[in-house]
Amino acid sequence: MIYDSNQKNLRCACVVEWLKNLTKEGFEPHEVGVFVRSEKEISRAEKALDNANIPYKLLDRIEGIADNADLEEVYGTERHLLYVACTRARDRLLITSGELSSEFLEDMSIPE
């Protein structure tokens, strides 16, 4: 499911509800992954996981972009991580976006 909303509270509530449903369905915390695109989104992801009572571990992210070659590497990494997440999600996948969604999500959108 792809969920696109510019309303932060609504987007967070959707993620919390989705995460709670996963635990109700029997998924263990180590079977859940939450990925964010930027540093400013980390606190919202942590809030959603806390509200869903799911313990988590924060992993490193690419810090800075020095030049265009680095930017291309970041885009390549983001494209690869999105592909891996989509193809490896065995049972459930929720993708949300808001203010600055990935241009790679446009390729996945279902025409209306």
Biopython code that builds the backbone (N, CA, C, O; Angstrom):
import numpy as np
from Bio.PDB.StructureBuilder import StructureBuilder

atoms = [
    (1, "MET", "N", (0.846, -1.163, 0.000)),
    (1, "MET", "CA", (0.000, 0.000, 0.000)),
    (1, "MET", "C", (0.896, 1.231, 0.000)),
    (1, "MET", "O", (1.875, 1.281, 0.744)),
    (2, "ILE", "N", (0.574, 2.225, -0.822)),
    (2, "ILE", "CA", (1.272, 3.504, -0.826)),
    (2, "ILE", "C", (0.320, 4.539, -0.274)),
    (2, "ILE", "O", (-0.798, 4.691, -0.768)),
    (3, "TYR", "N", (0.762, 5.257, 0.759)),
    (3, "TYR", "CA", (-0.074, 6.264, 1.401)),
    (3, "TYR", "C", (0.617, 7.605, 1.277)),
    (3, "TYR", "O", (1.718, 7.781, 1.799)),
    (4, "ASP", "N", (-0.009, 8.557, 0.594)),
    (4, "ASP", "CA", (0.574, 9.874, 0.348)),
    (4, "ASP", "C", (-0.291, 10.934, 1.003)),
    (4, "ASP", "O", (-1.470, 11.071, 0.675)),
    (5, "SER", "N", (0.294, 11.685, 1.931)),
    (5, "SER", "CA", (-0.449, 12.736, 2.615)),
    (5, "SER", "C", (0.502, 13.827, 3.065)),
    (5, "SER", "O", (1.598, 13.538, 3.545)),
    (6, "ASN", "N", (0.097, 15.065, 2.917)),
    (6, "ASN", "CA", (0.883, 16.181, 3.427)),
    (6, "ASN", "C", (0.540, 16.495, 4.877)),
    (6, "ASN", "O", (1.178, 17.358, 5.479)),
    (7, "GLN", "N", (-0.452, 15.817, 5.455)),
    (7, "GLN", "CA", (-0.855, 16.038, 6.836)),
    (7, "GLN", "C", (-0.056, 15.101, 7.744)),
    (7, "GLN", "O", (-0.335, 13.904, 7.807)),
    (8, "LYS", "N", (0.942, 15.653, 8.450)),
    (8, "LYS", "CA", (1.857, 14.841, 9.259)),
    (8, "LYS", "C", (1.135, 13.992, 10.294)),
    (8, "LYS", "O", (1.455, 12.814, 10.453)),
    (9, "ASN", "N", (0.166, 14.567, 11.002)),
    (9, "ASN", "CA", (-0.538, 13.813, 12.047)),
    (9, "ASN", "C", (-1.315, 12.645, 11.471)),
    (9, "ASN", "O", (-1.321, 11.555, 12.043)),
    (10, "LEU", "N", (-1.972, 12.872, 10.334)),
    (10, "LEU", "CA", (-2.740, 11.812, 9.690)),
    (10, "LEU", "C", (-1.813, 10.710, 9.193)),
    (10, "LEU", "O", (-2.119, 9.525, 9.325)),
    (11, "ARG", "N", (-0.676, 11.107, 8.619)),
    (11, "ARG", "CA", (0.296, 10.139, 8.116)),
    (11, "ARG", "C", (0.850, 9.313, 9.270)),
    (11, "ARG", "O", (0.965, 8.094, 9.150)),
    (12, "CYS", "N", (1.195, 9.952, 10.386)),
    (12, "CYS", "CA", (1.732, 9.244, 11.547)),
    (12, "CYS", "C", (0.689, 8.288, 12.127)),
    (12, "CYS", "O", (1.013, 7.156, 12.484)),
    (13, "ALA", "N", (-0.551, 8.739, 12.219)),
    (13, "ALA", "CA", (-1.629, 7.887, 12.741)),
    (13, "ALA", "C", (-1.822, 6.658, 11.864)),
    (13, "ALA", "O", (-2.071, 5.563, 12.369)),
    (14, "CYS", "N", (-1.708, 6.836, 10.556)),
    (14, "CYS", "CA", (-1.845, 5.711, 9.625)),
    (14, "CYS", "C", (-0.735, 4.692, 9.857)),
    (14, "CYS", "O", (-0.984, 3.487, 9.874)),
    (15, "VAL", "N", (0.485, 5.178, 10.034)),
    (15, "VAL", "CA", (1.620, 4.290, 10.266)),
    (15, "VAL", "C", (1.475, 3.566, 11.601)),
    (15, "VAL", "O", (1.724, 2.363, 11.677)),
    (16, "VAL", "N", (1.078, 4.277, 12.648)),
    (16, "VAL", "CA", (0.887, 3.658, 13.969)),
    (16, "VAL", "C", (-0.159, 2.555, 13.876)),
    (16, "VAL", "O", (0.060, 1.449, 14.372)),
    (17, "GLU", "N", (-1.274, 2.841, 13.255)),
    (17, "GLU", "CA", (-2.339, 1.841, 13.120)),
    (17, "GLU", "C", (-1.844, 0.623, 12.335)),
    (17, "GLU", "O", (-2.129, -0.515, 12.707)),
    (18, "TRP", "N", (-1.111, 0.862, 11.263)),
    (18, "TRP", "CA", (-0.579, -0.224, 10.441)),
    (18, "TRP", "C", (0.380, -1.081, 11.260)),
    (18, "TRP", "O", (0.322, -2.309, 11.202)),
    (19, "LEU", "N", (1.267, -0.432, 12.027)),
    (19, "LEU", "CA", (2.214, -1.164, 12.867)),
    (19, "LEU", "C", (1.501, -1.977, 13.950)),
    (19, "LEU", "O", (1.866, -3.123, 14.214)),
    (20, "LYS", "N", (0.485, -1.382, 14.572)),
    (20, "LYS", "CA", (-0.281, -2.106, 15.597)),
    (20, "LYS", "C", (-0.962, -3.330, 14.999)),
    (20, "LYS", "O", (-1.016, -4.383, 15.633)),
    (21, "ASN", "N", (-1.478, -3.198, 13.790)),
    (21, "ASN", "CA", (-2.121, -4.338, 13.127)),
    (21, "ASN", "C", (-1.114, -5.456, 12.860)),
    (21, "ASN", "O", (-1.453, -6.636, 12.955)),
    (22, "LEU", "N", (0.120, -5.085, 12.526)),
    (22, "LEU", "CA", (1.143, -6.109, 12.312)),
    (22, "LEU", "C", (1.361, -6.936, 13.572)),
    (22, "LEU", "O", (1.438, -8.163, 13.511)),
    (23, "THR", "N", (1.461, -6.256, 14.722)),
    (23, "THR", "CA", (1.681, -6.995, 15.965)),
    (23, "THR", "C", (0.464, -7.848, 16.327)),
    (23, "THR", "O", (0.607, -8.949, 16.857)),
    (24, "LYS", "N", (-0.734, -7.332, 16.037)),
    (24, "LYS", "CA", (-1.954, -8.125, 16.291)),
    (24, "LYS", "C", (-1.980, -9.380, 15.427)),
    (24, "LYS", "O", (-2.509, -10.416, 15.831)),
    (25, "GLU", "N", (-1.396, -9.274, 14.219)),
    (25, "GLU", "CA", (-1.367, -10.417, 13.308)),
    (25, "GLU", "C", (-0.241, -11.395, 13.631)),
    (25, "GLU", "O", (-0.090, -12.422, 12.971)),
    (26, "GLY", "N", (0.549, -11.063, 14.658)),
    (26, "GLY", "CA", (1.575, -11.996, 15.100)),
    (26, "GLY", "C", (2.990, -11.694, 14.625)),
    (26, "GLY", "O", (3.898, -12.484, 14.885)),
    (27, "PHE", "N", (3.204, -10.585, 13.941)),
    (27, "PHE", "CA", (4.560, -10.243, 13.515)),
    (27, "PHE", "C", (5.391, -9.836, 14.720)),
    (27, "PHE", "O", (4.917, -9.106, 15.589)),
    (28, "GLU", "N", (6.618, -10.303, 14.771)),
    (28, "GLU", "CA", (7.550, -9.970, 15.842)),
    (28, "GLU", "C", (8.286, -8.681, 15.482)),
    (28, "GLU", "O", (8.432, -8.362, 14.302)),
    (29, "PRO", "N", (8.753, -7.934, 16.492)),
    (29, "PRO", "CA", (9.468, -6.677, 16.212)),
    (29, "PRO", "C", (10.638, -6.828, 15.243)),
    (29, "PRO", "O", (10.870, -5.947, 14.415)),
    (30, "HIS", "N", (11.378, -7.934, 15.337)),
    (30, "HIS", "CA", (12.525, -8.121, 14.436)),
    (30, "HIS", "C", (12.103, -8.385, 12.991)),
    (30, "HIS", "O", (12.951, -8.416, 12.099)),
    (31, "GLU", "N", (10.816, -8.574, 12.750)),
    (31, "GLU", "CA", (10.308, -8.789, 11.397)),
    (31, "GLU", "C", (9.786, -7.503, 10.761)),
    (31, "GLU", "O", (9.280, -7.528, 9.639)),
    (32, "VAL", "N", (9.907, -6.381, 11.470)),
    (32, "VAL", "CA", (9.376, -5.100, 11.005)),
    (32, "VAL", "C", (10.541, -4.154, 10.721)),
    (32, "VAL", "O", (11.466, -4.048, 11.526)),
    (33, "GLY", "N", (10.497, -3.466, 9.578)),
    (33, "GLY", "CA", (11.509, -2.467, 9.242)),
    (33, "GLY", "C", (10.825, -1.152, 8.915)),
    (33, "GLY", "O", (9.814, -1.130, 8.213)),
    (34, "VAL", "N", (11.375, -0.059, 9.423)),
    (34, "VAL", "CA", (10.864, 1.281, 9.116)),
    (34, "VAL", "C", (12.042, 2.082, 8.577)),
    (34, "VAL", "O", (13.065, 2.223, 9.248)),
    (35, "PHE", "N", (11.897, 2.602, 7.372)),
    (35, "PHE", "CA", (12.956, 3.349, 6.715)),
    (35, "PHE", "C", (12.481, 4.769, 6.454)),
    (35, "PHE", "O", (11.331, 4.984, 6.071)),
    (36, "VAL", "N", (13.357, 5.731, 6.658)),
    (36, "VAL", "CA", (13.023, 7.129, 6.393)),
    (36, "VAL", "C", (14.016, 7.694, 5.397)),
    (36, "VAL", "O", (15.111, 7.165, 5.206)),
    (37, "ARG", "N", (13.601, 8.790, 4.765)),
    (37, "ARG", "CA", (14.407, 9.376, 3.709)),
    (37, "ARG", "C", (15.352, 10.461, 4.213)),
    (37, "ARG", "O", (16.371, 10.720, 3.573)),
    (38, "SER", "N", (15.049, 11.100, 5.331)),
    (38, "SER", "CA", (15.901, 12.186, 5.807)),
    (38, "SER", "C", (15.979, 12.178, 7.331)),
    (38, "SER", "O", (15.189, 11.525, 8.013)),
    (39, "GLU", "N", (16.954, 12.922, 7.839)),
    (39, "GLU", "CA", (17.162, 13.030, 9.292)),
    (39, "GLU", "C", (15.918, 13.533, 10.009)),
    (39, "GLU", "O", (15.583, 13.042, 11.087)),
    (40, "LYS", "N", (15.220, 14.522, 9.413)),
    (40, "LYS", "CA", (14.072, 15.124, 10.097)),
    (40, "LYS", "C", (12.903, 14.156, 10.253)),
    (40, "LYS", "O", (12.000, 14.406, 11.051)),
    (41, "GLU", "N", (12.906, 13.070, 9.515)),
    (41, "GLU", "CA", (11.822, 12.094, 9.605)),
    (41, "GLU", "C", (12.082, 11.024, 10.664)),
    (41, "GLU", "O", (11.183, 10.254, 11.003)),
    (42, "ILE", "N", (13.297, 10.975, 11.181)),
    (42, "ILE", "CA", (13.639, 9.949, 12.168)),
    (42, "ILE", "C", (12.776, 10.068, 13.417)),
    (42, "ILE", "O", (12.288, 9.061, 13.932)),
    (43, "SER", "N", (12.582, 11.293, 13.909)),
    (43, "SER", "CA", (11.777, 11.452, 15.131)),
    (43, "SER", "C", (10.337, 11.010, 14.913)),
    (43, "SER", "O", (9.724, 10.453, 15.824)),
    (44, "ARG", "N", (9.784, 11.245, 13.727)),
    (44, "ARG", "CA", (8.406, 10.788, 13.451)),
    (44, "ARG", "C", (8.339, 9.270, 13.394)),
    (44, "ARG", "O", (7.370, 8.669, 13.858)),
    (45, "ALA", "N", (9.363, 8.650, 12.827)),
    (45, "ALA", "CA", (9.394, 7.184, 12.778)),
    (45, "ALA", "C", (9.509, 6.607, 14.191)),
    (45, "ALA", "O", (8.838, 5.634, 14.533)),
    (46, "GLU", "N", (10.369, 7.225, 15.005)),
    (46, "GLU", "CA", (10.515, 6.774, 16.388)),
    (46, "GLU", "C", (9.214, 6.941, 17.157)),
    (46, "GLU", "O", (8.841, 6.071, 17.944)),
    (47, "LYS", "N", (8.523, 8.048, 16.938)),
    (47, "LYS", "CA", (7.236, 8.292, 17.606)),
    (47, "LYS", "C", (6.209, 7.230, 17.204)),
    (47, "LYS", "O", (5.477, 6.717, 18.050)),
    (48, "ALA", "N", (6.161, 6.906, 15.922)),
    (48, "ALA", "CA", (5.210, 5.888, 15.455)),
    (48, "ALA", "C", (5.520, 4.536, 16.077)),
    (48, "ALA", "O", (4.610, 3.832, 16.514)),
    (49, "LEU", "N", (6.800, 4.167, 16.122)),
    (49, "LEU", "CA", (7.183, 2.886, 16.720)),
    (49, "LEU", "C", (6.900, 2.869, 18.214)),
    (49, "LEU", "O", (6.430, 1.865, 18.748)),
    (50, "ASP", "N", (7.187, 3.983, 18.892)),
    (50, "ASP", "CA", (6.881, 4.071, 20.321)),
    (50, "ASP", "C", (5.384, 3.947, 20.571)),
    (50, "ASP", "O", (4.961, 3.216, 21.467)),
    (51, "ASN", "N", (4.576, 4.659, 19.782)),
    (51, "ASN", "CA", (3.118, 4.610, 19.952)),
    (51, "ASN", "C", (2.537, 3.231, 19.637)),
    (51, "ASN", "O", (1.480, 2.862, 20.149)),
    (52, "ALA", "N", (3.230, 2.481, 18.798)),
    (52, "ALA", "CA", (2.782, 1.127, 18.481)),
    (52, "ALA", "C", (3.402, 0.095, 19.427)),
    (52, "ALA", "O", (3.170, -1.105, 19.279)),
    (53, "ASN", "N", (4.198, 0.571, 20.408)),
    (53, "ASN", "CA", (4.868, -0.310, 21.381)),
    (53, "ASN", "C", (5.769, -1.342, 20.717)),
    (53, "ASN", "O", (5.782, -2.510, 21.106)),
    (54, "ILE", "N", (6.524, -0.901, 19.710)),
    (54, "ILE", "CA", (7.452, -1.789, 19.014)),
    (54, "ILE", "C", (8.875, -1.321, 19.314)),
    (54, "ILE", "O", (9.238, -0.194, 18.976)),
    (55, "PRO", "N", (9.683, -2.174, 19.945)),
    (55, "PRO", "CA", (11.081, -1.799, 20.184)),
    (55, "PRO", "C", (11.822, -1.720, 18.851)),
    (55, "PRO", "O", (11.495, -2.434, 17.903)),
    (56, "TYR", "N", (12.822, -0.843, 18.794)),
    (56, "TYR", "CA", (13.533, -0.654, 17.529)),
    (56, "TYR", "C", (14.998, -0.352, 17.774)),
    (56, "TYR", "O", (15.413, -0.031, 18.887)),
    (57, "LYS", "N", (15.763, -0.464, 16.709)),
    (57, "LYS", "CA", (17.183, -0.131, 16.723)),
    (57, "LYS", "C", (17.414, 0.829, 15.563)),
    (57, "LYS", "O", (17.025, 0.548, 14.430)),
    (58, "LEU", "N", (18.046, 1.960, 15.849)),
    (58, "LEU", "CA", (18.345, 2.962, 14.842)),
    (58, "LEU", "C", (19.644, 2.595, 14.136)),
    (58, "LEU", "O", (20.665, 2.373, 14.787)),
    (59, "LEU", "N", (19.609, 2.530, 12.810)),
    (59, "LEU", "CA", (20.798, 2.202, 12.031)),
    (59, "LEU", "C", (21.307, 3.451, 11.319)),
    (59, "LEU", "O", (20.554, 4.403, 11.114)),
    (60, "ASP", "N", (22.583, 3.446, 10.943)),
    (60, "ASP", "CA", (23.206, 4.590, 10.276)),
    (60, "ASP", "C", (22.578, 4.888, 8.920)),
    (60, "ASP", "O", (22.033, 4.011, 8.249)),
    (61, "ARG", "N", (22.678, 6.162, 8.546)),
    (61, "ARG", "CA", (22.202, 6.637, 7.245)),
    (61, "ARG", "C", (23.300, 7.477, 6.624)),
    (61, "ARG", "O", (24.155, 8.007, 7.335)),
    (62, "ILE", "N", (23.287, 7.604, 5.308)),
    (62, "ILE", "CA", (24.260, 8.451, 4.612)),
    (62, "ILE", "C", (24.139, 9.871, 5.146)),
    (62, "ILE", "O", (23.042, 10.429, 5.158)),
    (63, "GLU", "N", (25.233, 10.460, 5.585)),
    (63, "GLU", "CA", (25.195, 11.762, 6.248)),
    (63, "GLU", "C", (25.116, 12.943, 5.301)),
    (63, "GLU", "O", (24.101, 13.639, 5.288)),
    (64, "GLY", "N", (26.134, 13.194, 4.519)),
    (64, "GLY", "CA", (26.163, 14.417, 3.723)),
    (64, "GLY", "C", (26.445, 14.127, 2.262)),
    (64, "GLY", "O", (26.892, 13.041, 1.893)),
    (65, "ILE", "N", (26.174, 15.116, 1.451)),
    (65, "ILE", "CA", (26.404, 14.998, 0.023)),
    (65, "ILE", "C", (27.433, 16.046, -0.361)),
    (65, "ILE", "O", (27.169, 17.245, -0.268)),
    (66, "ALA", "N", (28.611, 15.595, -0.794)),
    (66, "ALA", "CA", (29.697, 16.527, -1.085)),
    (66, "ALA", "C", (29.663, 17.050, -2.519)),
    (66, "ALA", "O", (29.970, 18.220, -2.752)),
    (67, "ASP", "N", (29.298, 16.212, -3.477)),
    (67, "ASP", "CA", (29.273, 16.660, -4.872)),
    (67, "ASP", "C", (28.263, 15.827, -5.669)),
    (67, "ASP", "O", (27.571, 14.973, -5.116)),
    (68, "ASN", "N", (28.193, 16.093, -6.981)),
    (68, "ASN", "CA", (27.214, 15.401, -7.833)),
    (68, "ASN", "C", (27.426, 13.894, -7.878)),
    (68, "ASN", "O", (26.463, 13.134, -7.972)),
    (69, "ALA", "N", (28.674, 13.459, -7.812)),
    (69, "ALA", "CA", (28.934, 12.017, -7.801)),
    (69, "ALA", "C", (28.335, 11.387, -6.553)),
    (69, "ALA", "O", (27.763, 10.299, -6.607)),
    (70, "ASP", "N", (28.474, 12.090, -5.417)),
    (70, "ASP", "CA", (27.876, 11.594, -4.181)),
    (70, "ASP", "C", (26.355, 11.586, -4.287)),
    (70, "ASP", "O", (25.699, 10.657, -3.815)),
    (71, "LEU", "N", (25.798, 12.622, -4.906)),
    (71, "LEU", "CA", (24.345, 12.708, -5.080)),
    (71, "LEU", "C", (23.839, 11.536, -5.911)),
    (71, "LEU", "O", (22.816, 10.936, -5.580)),
    (72, "GLU", "N", (24.539, 11.211, -6.976)),
    (72, "GLU", "CA", (24.153, 10.063, -7.807)),
    (72, "GLU", "C", (24.217, 8.765, -7.010)),
    (72, "GLU", "O", (23.377, 7.880, -7.176)),
    (73, "GLU", "N", (25.216, 8.663, -6.149)),
    (73, "GLU", "CA", (25.328, 7.472, -5.310)),
    (73, "GLU", "C", (24.156, 7.380, -4.335)),
    (73, "GLU", "O", (23.619, 6.296, -4.110)),
    (74, "VAL", "N", (23.757, 8.521, -3.753)),
    (74, "VAL", "CA", (22.619, 8.543, -2.835)),
    (74, "VAL", "C", (21.351, 8.144, -3.575)),
    (74, "VAL", "O", (20.571, 7.340, -3.065)),
    (75, "TYR", "N", (21.127, 8.695, -4.783)),
    (75, "TYR", "CA", (19.939, 8.324, -5.566)),
    (75, "TYR", "C", (19.956, 6.831, -5.897)),
    (75, "TYR", "O", (18.935, 6.150, -5.807)),
    (76, "GLY", "N", (21.128, 6.342, -6.279)),
    (76, "GLY", "CA", (21.234, 4.919, -6.588)),
    (76, "GLY", "C", (20.929, 4.054, -5.376)),
    (76, "GLY", "O", (20.252, 3.031, -5.483)),
    (77, "THR", "N", (21.437, 4.476, -4.219)),
    (77, "THR", "CA", (21.187, 3.736, -2.982)),
    (77, "THR", "C", (19.711, 3.776, -2.621)),
    (77, "THR", "O", (19.138, 2.755, -2.240)),
    (78, "GLU", "N", (19.086, 4.955, -2.737)),
    (78, "GLU", "CA", (17.660, 5.069, -2.415)),
    (78, "GLU", "C", (16.824, 4.195, -3.349)),
    (78, "GLU", "O", (15.916, 3.493, -2.903)),
    (79, "ARG", "N", (17.131, 4.240, -4.632)),
    (79, "ARG", "CA", (16.405, 3.411, -5.606)),
    (79, "ARG", "C", (16.553, 1.933, -5.254)),
    (79, "ARG", "O", (15.583, 1.176, -5.286)),
    (80, "HIS", "N", (17.779, 1.531, -4.918)),
    (80, "HIS", "CA", (18.051, 0.136, -4.584)),
    (80, "HIS", "C", (17.314, -0.287, -3.308)),
    (80, "HIS", "O", (16.714, -1.361, -3.266)),
    (81, "LEU", "N", (17.358, 0.562, -2.261)),
    (81, "LEU", "CA", (16.679, 0.222, -1.008)),
    (81, "LEU", "C", (15.171, 0.119, -1.186)),
    (81, "LEU", "O", (14.536, -0.764, -0.609)),
    (82, "LEU", "N", (14.593, 1.020, -1.984)),
    (82, "LEU", "CA", (13.150, 0.946, -2.242)),
    (82, "LEU", "C", (12.820, -0.340, -2.991)),
    (82, "LEU", "O", (11.844, -1.013, -2.661)),
    (83, "TYR", "N", (13.620, -0.687, -3.993)),
    (83, "TYR", "CA", (13.406, -1.919, -4.745)),
    (83, "TYR", "C", (13.500, -3.137, -3.823)),
    (83, "TYR", "O", (12.647, -4.024, -3.865)),
    (84, "VAL", "N", (14.536, -3.171, -2.995)),
    (84, "VAL", "CA", (14.722, -4.302, -2.077)),
    (84, "VAL", "C", (13.543, -4.397, -1.110)),
    (84, "VAL", "O", (13.017, -5.484, -0.874)),
    (85, "ALA", "N", (13.128, -3.254, -0.550)),
    (85, "ALA", "CA", (11.995, -3.265, 0.382)),
    (85, "ALA", "C", (10.744, -3.807, -0.294)),
    (85, "ALA", "O", (10.020, -4.616, 0.287)),
    (86, "CYS", "N", (10.491, -3.366, -1.513)),
    (86, "CYS", "CA", (9.272, -3.791, -2.214)),
    (86, "CYS", "C", (9.312, -5.258, -2.615)),
    (86, "CYS", "O", (8.298, -5.950, -2.537)),
    (87, "THR", "N", (10.469, -5.734, -3.040)),
    (87, "THR", "CA", (10.544, -7.121, -3.509)),
    (87, "THR", "C", (10.754, -8.120, -2.386)),
    (87, "THR", "O", (10.476, -9.307, -2.555)),
    (88, "ARG", "N", (11.247, -7.653, -1.231)),
    (88, "ARG", "CA", (11.510, -8.572, -0.127)),
    (88, "ARG", "C", (10.391, -8.597, 0.914)),
    (88, "ARG", "O", (10.366, -9.471, 1.781)),
    (89, "ALA", "N", (9.484, -7.657, 0.829)),
    (89, "ALA", "CA", (8.382, -7.632, 1.800)),
    (89, "ALA", "C", (7.537, -8.877, 1.561)),
    (89, "ALA", "O", (6.804, -8.968, 0.576)),
    (90, "ARG", "N", (7.649, -9.806, 2.454)),
    (90, "ARG", "CA", (6.996, -11.099, 2.254)),
    (90, "ARG", "C", (5.493, -11.036, 2.435)),
    (90, "ARG", "O", (4.744, -11.612, 1.645)),
    (91, "ASP", "N", (5.045, -10.339, 3.470)),
    (91, "ASP", "CA", (3.627, -10.361, 3.779)),
    (91, "ASP", "C", (2.952, -8.992, 3.671)),
    (91, "ASP", "O", (1.815, -8.903, 3.209)),
    (92, "ARG", "N", (3.633, -7.936, 4.086)),
    (92, "ARG", "CA", (3.020, -6.601, 4.107)),
    (92, "ARG", "C", (4.055, -5.555, 3.724)),
    (92, "ARG", "O", (5.244, -5.711, 4.003)),
    (93, "LEU", "N", (3.593, -4.486, 3.082)),
    (93, "LEU", "CA", (4.450, -3.348, 2.762)),
    (93, "LEU", "C", (3.603, -2.095, 2.785)),
    (93, "LEU", "O", (2.578, -2.018, 2.109)),
    (94, "LEU", "N", (4.031, -1.108, 3.565)),
    (94, "LEU", "CA", (3.373, 0.193, 3.609)),
    (94, "LEU", "C", (4.409, 1.237, 3.248)),
    (94, "LEU", "O", (5.465, 1.304, 3.877)),
    (95, "ILE", "N", (4.125, 2.050, 2.248)),
    (95, "ILE", "CA", (5.001, 3.145, 1.848)),
    (95, "ILE", "C", (4.207, 4.425, 2.027)),
    (95, "ILE", "O", (3.115, 4.574, 1.479)),
    (96, "THR", "N", (4.764, 5.346, 2.796)),
    (96, "THR", "CA", (4.101, 6.638, 2.987)),
    (96, "THR", "C", (4.988, 7.733, 2.424)),
    (96, "THR", "O", (6.206, 7.583, 2.327)),
    (97, "SER", "N", (4.362, 8.823, 2.062)),
    (97, "SER", "CA", (5.131, 9.985, 1.626)),
    (97, "SER", "C", (4.356, 11.230, 1.997)),
    (97, "SER", "O", (3.166, 11.178, 2.305)),
    (98, "GLY", "N", (5.040, 12.325, 1.962)),
    (98, "GLY", "CA", (4.404, 13.578, 2.340)),
    (98, "GLY", "C", (5.016, 14.728, 1.596)),
    (98, "GLY", "O", (4.974, 14.794, 0.368)),
    (99, "GLU", "N", (5.591, 15.644, 2.365)),
    (99, "GLU", "CA", (6.132, 16.868, 1.791)),
    (99, "GLU", "C", (7.117, 16.619, 0.659)),
    (99, "GLU", "O", (7.019, 17.252, -0.392)),
    (100, "LEU", "N", (8.052, 15.720, 0.852)),
    (100, "LEU", "CA", (9.086, 15.462, -0.143)),
    (100, "LEU", "C", (9.157, 13.965, -0.391)),
    (100, "LEU", "O", (9.992, 13.266, 0.184)),
    (101, "SER", "N", (8.283, 13.487, -1.240)),
    (101, "SER", "CA", (8.283, 12.050, -1.506)),
    (101, "SER", "C", (9.329, 11.722, -2.563)),
    (101, "SER", "O", (9.741, 12.581, -3.343)),
    (102, "SER", "N", (9.738, 10.492, -2.569)),
    (102, "SER", "CA", (10.735, 10.024, -3.525)),
    (102, "SER", "C", (10.149, 10.007, -4.929)),
    (102, "SER", "O", (9.016, 9.580, -5.145)),
    (103, "GLU", "N", (10.950, 10.483, -5.878)),
    (103, "GLU", "CA", (10.488, 10.448, -7.272)),
    (103, "GLU", "C", (10.323, 9.013, -7.764)),
    (103, "GLU", "O", (9.644, 8.773, -8.762)),
    (104, "PHE", "N", (10.931, 8.072, -7.077)),
    (104, "PHE", "CA", (10.803, 6.670, -7.459)),
    (104, "PHE", "C", (9.408, 6.119, -7.153)),
    (104, "PHE", "O", (9.000, 5.115, -7.736)),
    (105, "LEU", "N", (8.676, 6.769, -6.245)),
    (105, "LEU", "CA", (7.314, 6.334, -5.940)),
    (105, "LEU", "C", (6.369, 6.581, -7.117)),
    (105, "LEU", "O", (5.390, 5.855, -7.294)),
    (106, "GLU", "N", (6.663, 7.605, -7.919)),
    (106, "GLU", "CA", (5.819, 7.886, -9.087)),
    (106, "GLU", "C", (5.759, 6.688, -10.026)),
    (106, "GLU", "O", (4.721, 6.425, -10.634)),
    (107, "ASP", "N", (6.871, 5.958, -10.148)),
    (107, "ASP", "CA", (6.903, 4.773, -10.995)),
    (107, "ASP", "C", (5.981, 3.668, -10.481)),
    (107, "ASP", "O", (5.551, 2.805, -11.246)),
    (108, "MET", "N", (5.679, 3.700, -9.179)),
    (108, "MET", "CA", (4.857, 2.667, -8.557)),
    (108, "MET", "C", (3.393, 3.040, -8.454)),
    (108, "MET", "O", (2.564, 2.203, -8.094)),
    (109, "SER", "N", (3.061, 4.282, -8.765)),
    (109, "SER", "CA", (1.681, 4.756, -8.601)),
    (109, "SER", "C", (0.741, 4.053, -9.565)),
    (109, "SER", "O", (1.090, 3.750, -10.706)),
    (110, "ILE", "N", (-0.463, 3.805, -9.066)),
    (110, "ILE", "CA", (-1.498, 3.180, -9.884)),
    (110, "ILE", "C", (-2.306, 4.303, -10.530)),
    (110, "ILE", "O", (-2.825, 5.172, -9.829)),
    (111, "PRO", "N", (-2.420, 4.294, -11.870)),
    (111, "PRO", "CA", (-3.191, 5.350, -12.539)),
    (111, "PRO", "C", (-4.635, 5.371, -12.062)),
    (111, "PRO", "O", (-5.241, 4.327, -11.819)),
    (112, "GLU", "N", (-5.176, 6.579, -11.932)),
    (112, "GLU", "CA", (-6.565, 6.704, -11.466)),
    (112, "GLU", "C", (-7.539, 6.533, -12.602)),
    (112, "GLU", "O", (-8.750, 6.607, -12.393)),
]
sb = StructureBuilder()
sb.init_structure("model")
sb.init_model(0)
sb.init_chain("A")
sb.init_seg("    ")
for serial, (resi, resn, name, xyz) in enumerate(atoms, 1):
    if name == "N":
        sb.init_residue(resn, " ", resi, " ")
    sb.init_atom(name, np.array(xyz, "f"), 0.0, 1.0, " ", f" {name:<3s}", serial, name[0])
structure = sb.get_structure()
